[in-house]
């Protein structure tokens, strides 16, 4: 294994400040400690609360939402086994756990996902707190909704999280089952319903309307991105996304590269200090950034050859692979239709040793790949073994919001279900710690 991937020199001692701070804590204690810390309060809690309070609009390039991008259509998804898996889960749960699990389809909690290890958004069922049988029913539901590749990737993220917990001496905070699962709406072959799983380095938001699916925002990450010992030895994440992104940049001509490369350093150098966020680092579309204005950067699809356009579509497909076959096919066709207005931008170097960030952005998809500095590992600069990936649907497509609007306009007497625009509706279960942050 090459040095660029070797995380072992950066495994902390238990005296390393960030690791020492959470020794002996459980997830609740760790979350409460985070809430009491004035640094994340200013860096994240307060800004996140302000962003969460905004009505949902969607990511745009100039604050104007482009309409008509998403439509209700048959995508060949067989919803029946998905509905059955959801109903099996509900019927197996205690009344109390059913109450914790279930939220209305238009509940604002969709937008509370985050990738922090700090357990501060306490809704849904926490997998480590329920029976193995109930956890298996949740996994069965998720597995039926995703492709085999996508389900494996999700499970590998969870396994790596446990491995990080072992490396840092606290699997109560960083565990394989340190994740919350929430069900939205009434599972039905005719009406909208969906689910969310979220926790450290993982957030999937799945909405299903009849035989159609939306699966954004999605966040998957890993620190480190491979397991080198123990029962899960050999698990490796995001190598294709890393290598094919780098290969695509290298395939560009020098003139094309001069347009694609925004900054030549992803840490220091020519990178403006304000471009790097202390928690999100170079990501722009992270937790709570549902309405962020993100202008296009880099090289446009119109400036790529047909072969290069095909190559960037192959790269995009790596990030769409969690979707099942039918919805994935339609998603890729939709993305292909906007290839001319698809932008590729790069920050960082392009040698085998360099770390980097890249973004692919069009009216219907935004993908971000970022090498990160250490949070629990001790590397102060970004490293090839700490990776974050994000996928969003700009212009109102996240959480299937645009599809929900169209559904209620077409199949119901009113144009919108209450709350679909992002207004909160009262739910039967509120939590005292409905605040949070991401420092990872």
Secondary structure as UniProt FT lines:
FT   HELIX           3..5
FT   HELIX           8..10
FT   TURN            14..15
FT   HELIX           17..20
FT   TURN            21..24
FT   HELIX           27..35
FT   HELIX           38..40
FT   HELIX           41..45
FT   HELIX           46..53
FT   HELIX           80..92
FT   HELIX           95..101
FT   STRAND          102..103
FT   TURN            105..106
FT   HELIX           108..112
FT   STRAND          125..126
FT   HELIX           127..129
FT   HELIX           132..145
FT   HELIX           148..168
FT   TURN            171..173
FT   TURN            176..177
FT   STRAND          179..185
FT   STRAND          193..199
FT   TURN            200..201
FT   STRAND          202..209
FT   TURN            210..211
FT   STRAND          212..214
FT   STRAND          218..223
FT   TURN            231..234
FT   HELIX           239..251
FT   HELIX           254..260
FT   STRAND          261..263
FT   TURN            269..270
FT   HELIX           273..275
FT   TURN            278..280
FT   TURN            287..288
FT   TURN            290..291
FT   STRAND          299..300
FT   HELIX           301..303
FT   HELIX           306..320
FT   TURN            321..322
FT   HELIX           325..337
FT   HELIX           339..341
FT   STRAND          343..348
FT   TURN            352..353
FT   STRAND          356..361
FT   STRAND          366..372
FT   STRAND          383..392
FT   TURN            394..397
FT   HELIX           398..400
FT   HELIX           401..411
FT   TURN            418..421
FT   TURN            432..433
//
